[in-house]
Amino acid sequence: MMGGVNALCHTFLLAPMEEGVAAETQPLISPRDIDATPVYPVIHMIKLDIMHFIDTPLSYEALTAPDLTYTLIHPLLEKYCNLQRAHSNLSIVFCLLLNRVHFIRDDNISTAAVSQSRAILCEILAIRTLRDYGSSMMDLTVILTTSWPIYSGAPQDVLVHGRREFADFDDEERVGNAIEMAIMGTAKRFIKSSSCQRVIDGIYSGRYVYQAESSHSILSDTYKRTPIHMYDPHKAPLLDHYRLKVPAIRSVLEYSNFLILFVLFIIAMETNELQRINFWEGFFMIYALGFTLEKIAAMQEHGIKVYFNGTWNGFDMVFVGTYGVYAFLRMYGVYHDRPWARAMGVDSMAAIACLMFPRLAFVTLKNNLMVLSLRAMLLQFAALMMIAAFCFCGFLYGLWTLSRNSAGYSISQIGWWMLDLWFGLDASGFDNASQFDPIFGPVLMITYACLSNTLLLTVLVSILSNTFATINEDAAAEAMFRKAVSTIEGVKADFLFSYQPPINLIALCVMLPSSYILSPRWFHKVNVFMIRITSFPILLMISLYERQAKKNGTTNIYETLSVVTERVLETLPRKFKLLNSLEGLAGSDGDIDMVFEIEDELAMESALATDDGPSNMDAIKHHDRRLSPQRQRDHDSKLKLHRNSPLLLPLLTLLLPQGRGSILLCNGELRPHTLSRAPLLNYSSP
């Protein structure tokens, strides 16, 4: 039986992959070269250089001024670029960003300012060192995505000391790649650089297949794992399960999964029954459990620091905690017949709505400036509120102590009056202040009101305004930084992410025990089989879309769907092209492109009218690049007809009546001249 399953897996699933992917999955750098690269000496060489040349706080503008550029940055840049080129050490950028993380973590008040300047210099050098390979996309990809062993090249006494002094020391430790170091060090200028953005865009769109490394995966499948490599949809298998880990595809799938979860939540809320768990509520609980498993695995995959750099991952973790409380109360109340638990479970479910609606709105408008600013503003608001609440607990305790001697108010009642004063809703605290104590009661209440309602509000507005202004100054850098975070988050090593909720629950129950029983080769085969069976329609749609995108030269879903839809409409008979009658509803926007395309056509005509040879073809190619993709096919047909015009003109002479006549080239066809537009080909019969 095992042999039959093996044959089935190999024939139906694995054989196409082994044939089509053999060439494209060749790694850009071999593991042997990675292990042979000295990293540890370079890290400390850079640290000593930076500390030697920077011993006073300097701003970014001062470090990039002409004097320091030529006296400091250029000599260091020449040194590191020579080490990168002559010695083939591609870990220089990683080492620079690792030193930035080290310097930026300095919280000593006496050296923090200098360390910030050193961190800025590390980022500047990393940007310019990476630019040295700007013409080679493969080298850029290797530099930014390779996870280098940080103790490679370390002296033997360092390794011995590390093993002796640190219990968790690992001489093969890898702390991440250059992009992850840039995220951990908030190197937004580095991420915004054109060289880094080219790599991030390539990984995000799936042109470069980057398989992350992680030792914390729940469902790990490292058999036949290859480092980053190029991807060609025409050479890849039809059901390529690795495409489920492409960040752009992952973002669409995650958005769709959350949209399904949102719809199920609304249905479960409207149809829930207090006494029992009905079908829709049970379905929501199962689907939400799969969603929760995915978020927990994502946090374990990259660690808390990288995970919480995500835009709305905080919302997801609050949802996970609230969902856990809701599910426990509902199941406990129904199973043990506890009315209070059942009712509280429904109330907890209602509280989830406060998270679902804003998260859906913010993810839909993820690149909006307000949404980008709101994340940082929420963090600062929460931090300030917690500090203020802790400080004002002193007033609460003091008033409660005074109340115990005279008025006898409870601590909850006093806390409610203080909240009313905080938000400016009610003055009951002032009315009852003298009942606490004739002297200290009014003094404490007035002091609290001044600090909370006046001072705190002014400070809060100032802080949030400054945060918004800072992000608004360079919103593009903030958006690119968030995209880099989502790209690294989307590249998952854990194969649990290849199963969509709630199927990932089944995969966890089946594949996790199998990983301890089967050999790595057999586990890989069974895992690929399960992924392709459970995600068959998704993989088929991905494959068809990527082939169409590669064929049409489009870069996003909207352009691909537009070109495919236009091609389908062109194949229909004219009487079925109902959309043509609706073009007027779109207004005059379509005439804007015509203004430029007419000029392109006239320039092409003038180039063809002369006999300059190769220069004319250069002009034609130049105008080919300027045409929009939607009109490229019409342009090609016109160009072909122009090239054959010497053979057609004698025939047209016989067909035209005597006298002057003109011919109009329209959509690749020769028609008699009308007054609608000027002819592209004019011919006078004798």
C-alpha positions as CSV (number, residue, x, y, z in Angstrom):
1,M,0.0,0.0,0.0
2,M,2.9,2.4,0.8
3,G,4.4,1.7,-2.6
4,G,1.2,2.6,-4.3
5,V,0.9,5.8,-2.5
6,N,4.5,6.6,-3.3
7,A,3.9,6.0,-7.0
8,L,0.7,8.1,-6.9
9,C,2.5,11.0,-5.2
10,H,5.4,10.9,-7.6
11,T,3.4,10.5,-10.8
12,F,0.6,12.9,-10.1
13,L,2.2,15.5,-7.9
14,L,6.0,15.5,-7.7
15,A,7.1,14.5,-11.2
16,P,6.0,17.7,-12.9
17,M,7.7,19.7,-10.2
18,E,11.0,17.8,-10.5
19,E,11.0,18.3,-14.3
20,G,9.9,21.9,-14.5
21,V,11.6,23.4,-11.5
22,A,15.0,21.8,-11.8
23,A,16.4,24.8,-13.7
24,E,14.6,27.6,-12.0
25,T,15.2,26.5,-8.4
26,Q,19.0,26.7,-8.6
27,P,20.1,28.7,-5.6
28,L,21.7,32.1,-6.3
29,I,24.4,31.3,-3.7
30,S,25.5,27.9,-2.4
31,P,25.4,27.0,1.3
32,R,29.1,26.3,1.1
33,D,29.8,29.9,0.1
34,I,27.6,31.2,2.9
35,D,29.4,29.1,5.5
36,A,32.8,30.1,4.2
37,T,32.1,33.9,4.4
38,P,33.8,35.5,7.4
39,V,31.1,37.5,9.2
40,Y,32.2,37.8,12.8
41,P,35.4,39.7,12.0
42,V,33.6,42.1,9.7
43,I,31.0,42.8,12.4
44,H,33.6,43.9,14.9
45,M,35.7,45.7,12.3
46,I,32.7,47.9,11.4
47,K,32.0,48.5,15.1
48,L,35.5,49.7,15.8
49,D,35.5,51.9,12.7
50,I,32.2,53.6,13.6
51,M,33.2,54.1,17.2
52,H,36.6,55.5,16.2
53,F,35.2,58.1,13.8
54,I,32.0,59.2,15.6
55,D,32.5,60.4,19.1
56,T,30.0,63.3,19.2
57,P,26.2,63.5,18.4
58,L,25.5,64.4,14.8
59,S,22.3,64.6,12.9
60,Y,21.6,62.9,9.5
61,E,21.9,66.3,7.7
62,A,25.4,66.8,9.3
63,L,26.6,63.3,8.4
64,T,25.5,63.8,4.8
65,A,27.0,67.3,4.5
66,P,29.7,67.7,1.8
67,D,32.6,67.9,4.3
68,L,31.9,64.7,6.2
69,T,30.8,63.0,2.9
70,Y,34.3,63.4,1.5
71,T,36.3,63.1,4.6
72,L,34.4,60.3,6.4
73,I,31.8,58.4,4.4
74,H,33.8,58.0,1.1
75,P,36.9,56.5,2.7
76,L,34.8,54.0,4.8
77,L,32.7,53.3,1.7
78,E,35.7,52.6,-0.4
79,K,37.1,50.2,2.3
80,Y,33.8,48.3,2.6
81,C,33.1,48.2,-1.2
82,N,36.6,46.8,-1.8
83,L,36.1,44.2,0.8
84,Q,32.7,43.4,-0.8
85,R,34.1,43.2,-4.4
86,A,37.7,42.1,-4.1
87,H,37.1,39.5,-1.4
88,S,33.6,38.5,-2.5
89,N,32.2,39.1,0.9
90,L,28.5,39.8,0.4
91,S,27.7,40.1,4.1
92,I,28.9,43.7,4.5
93,V,25.4,45.2,4.3
94,F,24.1,42.7,6.8
95,C,27.0,43.5,9.2
96,L,26.3,47.3,8.9
97,L,22.7,46.9,9.7
98,L,23.5,44.5,12.6
99,N,25.7,47.2,14.1
100,R,22.9,49.7,13.7
101,V,20.6,47.5,15.7
102,H,23.4,47.2,18.4
103,F,23.9,51.0,18.5
104,I,20.2,51.9,18.5
105,R,19.5,49.7,21.5
106,D,21.9,51.7,23.7
107,D,19.6,53.2,26.4
108,N,22.4,54.7,28.5
109,I,21.5,58.4,28.9
110,S,25.1,59.5,28.7
111,T,25.9,57.6,25.4
112,A,22.5,57.3,23.7
113,A,22.9,60.4,21.6
114,V,26.3,59.3,20.3
115,S,25.0,55.8,19.6
116,Q,22.1,57.3,17.6
117,S,24.6,59.1,15.4
118,R,26.6,55.9,15.0
119,A,23.4,54.0,14.0
120,I,22.6,56.7,11.4
121,L,26.1,56.4,9.9
122,C,25.7,52.6,9.7
123,E,22.5,53.1,7.8
124,I,24.1,55.6,5.4
125,L,27.0,53.2,4.7
126,A,24.6,50.3,4.2
127,I,22.6,52.2,1.6
128,R,25.7,53.2,-0.4
129,T,27.4,49.8,-0.1
130,L,24.2,48.2,-1.4
131,R,24.2,50.7,-4.3
132,D,27.5,49.3,-5.4
133,Y,25.7,46.2,-6.8
134,G,22.7,48.2,-8.1
135,S,23.2,46.9,-11.6
136,S,22.9,43.2,-10.6
137,M,19.5,42.1,-9.4
138,M,20.7,38.7,-8.4
139,D,23.5,40.1,-6.2
140,L,21.1,42.5,-4.6
141,T,18.8,39.7,-3.8
142,V,21.5,37.5,-2.3
143,I,22.9,40.4,-0.2
144,L,19.5,41.3,1.3
145,T,17.9,37.8,1.8
146,T,20.8,35.6,2.8
147,S,20.8,34.6,6.5
148,W,24.5,34.8,7.4
149,P,26.0,32.8,10.4
150,I,27.1,35.5,12.7
151,Y,30.0,33.4,14.3
152,S,31.4,32.4,10.9
153,G,35.2,33.2,10.9
154,A,35.3,33.8,14.7
155,P,38.6,32.9,16.4
156,Q,38.6,29.6,18.3
157,D,39.0,31.3,21.7
158,V,35.8,33.3,21.1
159,L,33.9,30.0,20.4
160,V,35.4,28.3,23.5
161,H,34.5,31.3,25.7
162,G,31.0,31.4,24.3
163,R,30.3,27.8,24.9
164,R,31.7,28.1,28.5
165,E,29.9,31.3,29.6
166,F,26.6,31.1,27.8
167,A,24.2,28.2,28.1
168,D,22.3,29.0,24.9
169,F,25.4,29.7,22.8
170,D,25.2,28.3,19.2
171,D,28.2,28.7,16.9
172,E,25.9,28.3,13.9
173,E,23.5,31.0,15.1
174,R,21.7,33.0,12.4
175,V,19.7,36.0,13.6
176,G,18.1,36.8,10.2
177,N,18.9,38.6,7.0
178,A,19.6,42.2,6.0
179,I,15.9,43.1,5.5
180,E,15.0,41.7,9.0
181,M,17.9,43.7,10.5
182,A,16.6,46.8,8.8
183,I,13.1,46.2,10.2
184,M,14.5,45.6,13.7
185,G,16.6,48.7,13.5
186,T,13.8,50.8,11.9
187,A,16.1,51.7,9.1
188,K,13.4,53.4,7.0
189,R,15.9,55.3,4.8
190,F,17.6,52.0,3.9
191,I,14.3,50.3,3.1
192,K,13.2,53.3,1.0
193,S,16.3,53.1,-1.1
194,S,15.7,52.1,-4.7
195,S,18.0,49.1,-4.5
196,C,16.2,47.6,-1.5
197,Q,12.8,48.4,-2.9
198,R,13.6,46.5,-6.1
199,V,14.3,43.4,-4.1
200,I,11.3,43.8,-1.8
201,D,9.0,44.3,-4.8
202,G,10.5,41.2,-6.4
203,I,9.9,39.1,-3.3
204,Y,6.5,40.6,-2.6
205,S,5.3,39.9,-6.2
206,G,6.9,36.4,-6.3
207,R,9.4,37.0,-9.0
208,Y,12.1,35.8,-6.6
209,V,11.1,32.8,-4.5
210,Y,12.5,33.3,-1.0
211,Q,12.0,30.5,1.5
212,A,12.7,31.7,5.0
213,E,14.6,29.9,7.6
214,S,13.1,29.3,11.0
215,S,13.8,27.0,13.9
216,H,10.4,27.7,15.5
217,S,8.1,26.3,12.9
218,I,5.2,24.2,14.1
219,L,5.1,22.2,10.8
220,S,8.6,22.2,9.4
221,D,9.4,20.6,6.0
222,T,13.1,21.3,5.1
223,Y,13.4,18.4,2.6
224,K,14.6,19.7,-0.8
225,R,14.6,23.2,0.5
226,T,16.4,25.7,-1.8
227,P,17.5,29.3,-1.0
228,I,16.1,32.2,-3.0
229,H,15.8,31.6,-6.7
230,M,14.2,33.1,-9.8
231,Y,10.6,32.1,-10.8
232,D,9.2,31.6,-14.2
233,P,5.4,30.7,-14.3
234,H,5.8,28.9,-17.6
235,K,8.5,26.5,-16.2
236,A,6.9,26.0,-12.9
237,P,4.3,23.1,-12.3
238,L,0.7,23.9,-12.7
239,L,0.0,23.3,-9.0
240,D,3.0,25.0,-7.4
241,H,2.3,24.9,-3.6
242,Y,5.2,27.3,-2.9
243,R,3.1,30.1,-4.5
244,L,0.9,30.0,-1.4
245,K,3.8,31.6,0.5
246,V,4.3,34.5,-1.9
247,P,3.6,37.7,0.1
248,A,1.3,39.3,-2.5
249,I,-0.7,36.1,-2.7
250,R,-0.6,35.7,1.0
251,S,-2.0,39.2,1.5
252,V,-5.0,38.4,-0.8
253,L,-5.6,35.1,0.9
254,E,-5.4,36.7,4.4
255,Y,-7.7,39.5,3.4
256,S,-10.2,36.9,2.0
257,N,-9.9,34.8,5.1
258,F,-10.6,37.7,7.4
259,L,-13.5,38.8,5.2
260,I,-15.0,35.3,5.5
261,L,-14.5,35.5,9.3
262,F,-16.2,38.9,9.4
263,V,-19.2,37.6,7.6
264,L,-19.4,34.5,9.8
265,F,-19.2,36.7,12.9
266,I,-22.1,38.9,11.7
267,I,-24.2,35.8,10.9
268,A,-23.3,34.1,14.3
269,M,-24.2,37.3,16.2
270,E,-27.6,37.6,14.5
271,T,-28.5,33.9,14.8
272,N,-27.0,33.0,18.2
273,E,-29.1,31.1,20.7
274,L,-28.5,31.6,24.4
275,Q,-29.3,28.0,25.4
276,R,-27.2,26.2,22.8
277,I,-24.5,26.6,20.1
278,N,-26.2,26.4,16.7
279,F,-24.7,25.6,13.4
280,W,-23.6,29.2,12.4
281,E,-22.0,29.9,15.8
282,G,-20.3,26.5,15.7
283,F,-19.0,27.2,12.2
284,F,-17.7,30.6,13.4
285,M,-16.0,29.1,16.4
286,I,-14.2,26.5,14.2
287,Y,-13.2,29.1,11.6
288,A,-12.0,31.5,14.2
289,L,-10.0,28.8,15.8
290,G,-8.2,28.2,12.5
291,F,-7.6,32.0,12.2
292,T,-6.2,32.0,15.8
293,L,-3.9,29.1,15.0
294,E,-2.5,31.0,12.0
295,K,-1.8,34.1,14.1
296,I,-0.1,32.2,16.9
297,A,2.1,30.4,14.3
298,A,2.9,33.8,12.7
299,M,4.0,35.2,16.1
300,Q,6.2,32.1,16.8
301,E,7.6,32.2,13.3
302,H,9.3,35.6,13.4
303,G,9.3,36.4,17.1
304,I,7.4,39.1,19.0
305,K,9.6,42.0,17.9
306,V,9.1,41.5,14.1
307,Y,5.5,40.4,14.5
308,F,4.4,43.4,16.4
309,N,6.0,45.7,13.8
310,G,3.1,44.6,11.6
311,T,0.5,47.3,11.1
312,W,-2.5,45.6,12.7
313,N,-1.1,42.5,14.4
314,G,-2.0,44.1,17.8
315,F,-5.6,43.9,16.8
316,D,-5.3,40.3,15.9
317,M,-3.7,39.4,19.2
318,V,-6.5,41.2,21.2
319,F,-8.9,39.3,19.0
320,V,-7.2,36.0,19.9
321,G,-7.4,36.7,23.6
322,T,-11.1,37.8,23.5
323,Y,-12.0,34.9,21.3
324,G,-10.4,32.5,23.8
325,V,-12.5,33.9,26.6
326,Y,-15.7,33.8,24.5
327,A,-15.2,30.2,23.4
328,F,-14.3,28.9,26.8
329,L,-17.4,30.6,28.4
330,R,-19.8,29.4,25.8
331,M,-18.6,25.8,25.8
332,Y,-18.4,25.7,29.6
333,G,-21.8,27.3,30.0
334,V,-23.6,25.0,27.5
335,Y,-21.9,21.8,28.5
336,H,-22.3,22.3,32.3
337,D,-25.6,24.2,32.0
338,R,-24.3,27.5,33.6
339,P,-26.6,30.4,32.5
340,W,-24.2,33.0,33.7
341,A,-21.3,31.6,31.6
342,R,-23.6,31.3,28.5
343,A,-24.7,34.9,28.9
344,M,-21.2,36.2,29.5
345,G,-19.9,34.3,26.5
346,V,-22.4,36.1,24.2
347,D,-21.4,39.4,25.8
348,S,-17.8,38.6,25.1
349,M,-18.7,37.8,21.5
350,A,-20.4,41.2,21.2
351,A,-17.2,42.9,22.4
352,I,-15.3,41.3,19.5
353,A,-17.2,43.6,17.2
354,C,-15.1,46.5,18.5
355,L,-12.1,44.8,16.9
356,M,-13.6,43.3,13.7
357,F,-15.0,46.5,12.1
358,P,-12.0,48.8,12.5
359,R,-9.6,46.1,11.5
360,L,-11.5,45.4,8.2
361,A,-11.6,49.1,7.5
362,F,-7.9,49.7,8.2
363,V,-6.7,46.7,6.2
364,T,-8.8,47.8,3.3
365,L,-7.3,51.3,3.4
366,K,-3.8,50.1,4.5
367,N,-1.8,52.6,2.4
368,N,-3.9,55.7,3.5
369,L,-1.9,58.3,5.4
370,M,-4.3,58.5,8.3
371,V,-4.2,54.7,8.7
372,L,-0.4,54.7,8.7
373,S,-0.3,57.5,11.3
374,L,-3.1,55.9,13.4
375,R,-1.0,52.9,14.3
376,A,1.8,55.0,15.9
377,M,-0.7,57.4,17.4
378,L,-2.6,54.5,19.1
379,L,0.6,53.1,20.6
380,Q,1.5,56.5,22.1
381,F,-2.1,57.1,23.2
382,A,-2.2,53.8,25.0
383,A,1.2,54.4,26.7
384,L,0.2,57.8,27.9
385,M,-3.1,56.7,29.2
386,M,-1.6,53.8,31.2
387,I,1.0,56.2,32.8
388,A,-1.7,58.7,33.6
389,A,-4.1,56.1,35.0
390,F,-1.3,54.7,37.3
391,C,-0.4,58.2,38.5
392,F,-4.0,59.2,39.1
393,C,-4.5,56.0,41.3
394,G,-2.9,58.1,44.0
395,F,-5.8,60.6,43.9
396,L,-8.2,57.7,43.9
397,Y,-6.6,56.1,46.9
398,G,-6.4,59.4,48.8
399,L,-10.1,60.3,48.2
400,W,-11.1,56.8,49.2
401,T,-9.1,57.0,52.4
402,L,-10.8,60.4,53.2
403,S,-14.2,58.9,52.4
404,R,-13.8,56.0,54.8
405,N,-13.6,58.5,57.7
406,S,-16.7,60.5,56.8
407,A,-18.8,60.0,53.6
408,G,-18.4,56.3,53.2
409,Y,-18.3,56.2,49.4
410,S,-17.1,53.0,47.7
411,I,-13.9,53.0,45.6
412,S,-15.9,52.2,42.5
413,Q,-18.2,55.2,42.9
414,I,-15.2,57.5,43.4
415,G,-13.5,56.0,40.4
416,W,-16.6,56.7,38.3
417,W,-16.7,60.3,39.4
418,M,-13.1,60.7,38.5
419,L,-13.7,59.2,35.0
420,D,-16.5,61.7,34.5
421,L,-14.1,64.6,35.3
422,W,-11.4,63.1,33.2
423,F,-13.5,63.1,30.1
424,G,-15.4,66.3,31.0
425,L,-18.8,64.6,31.2
426,D,-20.1,65.3,34.7
427,A,-19.2,67.4,37.8
428,S,-20.6,65.1,40.5
429,G,-17.1,64.8,41.9
430,F,-17.0,68.6,42.5
431,D,-20.5,68.6,44.1
432,N,-19.5,65.9,46.6
433,A,-15.9,67.0,47.2
434,S,-16.6,68.7,50.5
435,Q,-18.2,65.5,51.8
436,F,-14.8,63.7,51.6
437,D,-13.2,66.4,53.7
438,P,-14.0,70.1,54.1
439,I,-10.4,71.1,53.2
440,F,-8.6,68.3,51.4
441,G,-11.6,67.0,49.4
442,P,-12.0,70.1,47.2
443,V,-8.2,70.6,46.9
444,L,-7.6,67.1,45.7
445,M,-10.6,67.2,43.3
446,I,-9.6,70.5,41.8
447,T,-6.0,69.5,41.4
448,Y,-7.0,66.2,39.8
449,A,-9.3,68.0,37.3
450,C,-6.6,70.5,36.3
451,L,-4.0,67.7,35.7
452,S,-6.3,65.3,33.9
453,N,-8.7,67.4,31.9
454,T,-6.4,70.3,31.1
455,L,-2.8,69.3,31.3
456,L,-3.1,65.8,30.1
457,L,-5.3,66.7,27.2
458,T,-2.9,69.4,26.0
459,V,0.1,67.1,26.2
460,L,-1.8,64.3,24.4
461,V,-2.8,66.6,21.5
462,S,0.8,67.9,21.2
463,I,2.3,64.4,21.1
464,L,-0.2,63.0,18.6
465,S,0.1,66.1,16.4
466,N,3.9,65.7,16.4
467,T,3.6,62.0,15.5
468,F,1.3,62.8,12.6
469,A,3.5,65.6,11.3
470,T,6.6,63.3,11.5
471,I,4.9,60.5,9.5
472,N,3.4,63.1,7.1
473,E,6.9,64.4,6.3
474,D,7.8,61.1,4.7
475,A,4.7,59.0,4.3
476,A,6.3,57.1,1.4
477,A,9.1,55.8,3.7
478,E,6.5,54.7,6.3
479,A,4.4,53.0,3.6
480,M,7.5,51.2,2.2
481,F,8.6,50.2,5.7
482,R,5.2,48.6,6.4
483,K,5.4,46.9,3.0
484,A,8.8,45.5,4.0
485,V,7.3,44.2,7.2
486,S,4.4,42.5,5.4
487,T,6.8,41.0,2.9
488,I,9.0,39.4,5.6
489,E,5.8,38.3,7.4
490,G,4.4,36.8,4.2
491,V,7.5,34.7,3.6
492,K,6.7,31.8,5.9
493,A,9.0,28.8,6.6
494,D,6.2,27.1,8.5
495,F,4.2,24.9,6.1
496,L,1.1,25.3,8.3
497,F,0.5,28.6,6.5
498,S,0.0,26.7,3.2
499,Y,-3.3,25.4,4.7
500,Q,-6.2,27.8,4.8
501,P,-8.4,28.2,7.9
502,P,-10.0,26.0,9.1
503,I,-8.2,23.3,7.2
504,N,-5.0,24.2,9.1
505,L,-6.6,22.6,12.1
506,I,-6.9,19.3,10.3
507,A,-3.3,19.7,9.0
508,L,-2.1,20.3,12.6
509,C,-3.8,17.2,13.9
510,V,-2.7,15.0,11.0
511,M,0.6,16.3,9.7
512,L,2.2,17.2,13.1
513,P,2.1,13.6,14.4
514,S,3.2,12.4,11.0
515,S,6.4,14.5,11.2
516,Y,7.6,12.3,14.1
517,I,6.7,9.1,12.3
518,L,7.6,9.5,8.7
519,S,11.1,10.1,7.2
520,P,11.8,13.7,5.9
521,R,11.4,12.5,2.3
522,W,8.0,10.8,2.9
523,F,6.8,13.6,5.1
524,H,7.6,16.0,2.2
525,K,5.6,13.9,-0.2
526,V,2.6,13.6,2.0
527,N,2.7,17.3,2.9
528,V,2.8,18.4,-0.8
529,F,0.0,15.9,-1.6
530,M,-2.2,17.3,1.2
531,I,-1.5,21.0,0.3
532,R,-2.3,20.5,-3.4
533,I,-5.5,18.5,-2.7
534,T,-6.8,21.0,-0.1
535,S,-5.8,24.1,-2.1
536,F,-6.5,22.8,-5.6
537,P,-8.8,25.6,-6.8
538,I,-6.6,28.3,-5.3
539,L,-3.4,26.9,-6.8
540,L,-5.1,26.6,-10.2
541,M,-6.3,30.2,-10.1
542,I,-2.9,31.4,-9.1
543,S,-1.2,29.5,-11.9
544,L,-3.6,30.8,-14.6
545,Y,-3.3,34.3,-13.3
546,E,0.5,34.3,-13.3
547,R,0.7,32.9,-16.8
548,Q,-1.7,35.5,-18.1
549,A,0.3,38.3,-16.3
550,K,3.6,37.0,-17.7
551,K,2.0,36.8,-21.2
552,N,0.5,40.3,-21.1
553,G,3.4,42.0,-19.2
554,T,1.1,43.3,-16.5
555,T,2.2,43.9,-12.9
556,N,-1.0,43.7,-10.8
557,I,-4.4,42.0,-10.7
558,Y,-6.3,45.0,-12.1
559,E,-4.2,45.3,-15.2
560,T,-4.3,41.6,-15.9
561,L,-8.1,41.4,-15.5
562,S,-8.5,44.5,-17.8
563,V,-6.4,43.0,-20.6
564,V,-8.0,39.6,-20.4
565,T,-11.5,41.2,-20.3
566,E,-10.7,43.3,-23.3
567,R,-9.4,40.3,-25.2
568,V,-12.6,38.4,-24.4
569,L,-14.8,41.2,-25.6
570,E,-12.9,41.5,-28.8
571,T,-13.8,37.9,-29.7
572,L,-17.5,38.6,-29.3
573,P,-19.7,39.7,-32.2
574,R,-20.3,43.4,-32.4
575,K,-23.9,43.2,-31.4
576,F,-22.9,41.6,-28.1
577,K,-20.4,44.3,-27.2
578,L,-22.8,46.1,-24.9
579,L,-20.0,47.8,-23.1
580,N,-19.3,50.0,-26.2
581,S,-22.7,51.7,-25.8
582,L,-21.8,52.5,-22.1
583,E,-18.5,54.3,-22.9
584,G,-20.3,57.6,-22.8
585,L,-21.1,57.1,-19.1
586,A,-17.4,57.2,-18.3
587,G,-17.1,60.9,-19.4
588,S,-14.3,62.3,-21.4
589,D,-11.5,60.7,-19.5
590,G,-10.7,58.4,-22.4
591,D,-9.9,61.4,-24.6
592,I,-6.9,62.2,-22.5
593,D,-5.0,59.2,-23.7
594,M,-6.0,60.0,-27.3
595,V,-4.2,63.3,-27.1
596,F,-0.9,61.6,-26.6
597,E,-1.6,58.6,-28.8
598,I,-2.4,60.8,-31.8
599,E,1.0,62.4,-31.5
600,D,2.6,58.9,-31.3
601,E,0.9,57.8,-34.5
602,L,1.8,61.0,-36.4
603,A,5.5,60.6,-35.3
604,M,5.4,57.0,-36.4
605,E,4.0,58.0,-39.8
606,S,6.7,60.6,-40.3
607,A,9.4,58.1,-39.4
608,L,8.0,55.6,-41.9
609,A,7.6,58.3,-44.6
610,T,11.4,58.9,-44.8
611,D,14.1,56.4,-45.9
612,D,16.6,56.7,-43.1
613,G,16.8,53.0,-42.4
614,P,17.8,52.0,-39.0
615,S,17.1,55.4,-37.4
616,N,13.5,55.1,-38.4
617,M,13.2,51.7,-36.7
618,D,14.8,53.2,-33.6
619,A,12.0,55.9,-33.6
620,I,9.4,53.2,-34.1
621,K,10.7,51.2,-31.1
622,H,10.8,54.4,-29.1
623,H,7.1,55.0,-29.7
624,D,6.3,51.4,-29.1
625,R,7.4,51.9,-25.6
626,R,5.2,54.9,-25.1
627,L,2.0,53.2,-26.2
628,S,-0.4,51.9,-23.6
629,P,-0.7,48.1,-23.3
630,Q,-4.4,48.2,-24.3
631,R,-3.5,49.7,-27.7
632,Q,-0.4,47.7,-28.4
633,R,-2.1,45.1,-30.6
634,D,-3.7,47.7,-32.8
635,H,-0.4,49.4,-33.1
636,D,1.4,46.2,-34.2
637,S,-1.2,45.6,-36.9
638,K,-0.8,49.2,-38.2
639,L,2.9,48.9,-38.3
640,K,2.7,45.6,-40.2
641,L,0.4,47.2,-42.8
642,H,2.7,50.2,-43.2
643,R,5.6,47.9,-43.9
644,N,3.6,46.1,-46.6
645,S,2.2,49.3,-48.1
646,P,4.5,49.3,-51.2
647,L,2.8,46.0,-52.3
648,L,-0.7,47.2,-51.5
649,L,-0.6,50.6,-53.2
650,P,-0.7,49.3,-56.8
651,L,-3.7,47.2,-56.0
652,L,-5.4,50.1,-54.3
653,T,-4.7,52.2,-57.4
654,L,-6.8,49.9,-59.4
655,L,-9.6,49.8,-56.9
656,L,-9.9,53.5,-56.4
657,P,-12.0,55.6,-58.8
658,Q,-10.2,58.0,-61.1
659,G,-9.0,61.3,-59.5
660,R,-7.7,61.9,-56.0
661,G,-8.5,59.4,-53.3
662,S,-7.4,58.7,-49.8
663,I,-7.3,55.7,-47.7
664,L,-7.7,55.6,-43.9
665,L,-6.0,52.9,-41.8
666,C,-8.5,52.1,-39.0
667,N,-7.9,49.3,-36.5
668,G,-5.6,47.5,-38.9
669,E,-8.0,47.8,-41.9
670,L,-7.9,50.0,-45.0
671,R,-11.1,51.9,-45.5
672,P,-12.2,54.8,-47.7
673,H,-11.4,58.2,-46.3
674,T,-14.1,59.9,-44.2
675,L,-14.2,63.3,-42.6
676,S,-13.8,61.9,-39.1
677,R,-10.0,61.9,-38.8
678,A,-7.1,62.8,-41.0
679,P,-5.8,59.8,-43.1
680,L,-2.7,58.0,-42.1
681,L,-1.9,57.0,-45.7
682,N,-2.6,59.4,-48.6
683,Y,-2.3,58.3,-52.1
684,S,-3.1,60.2,-55.4
685,S,-4.1,58.0,-58.3
686,P,-2.9,59.2,-61.7
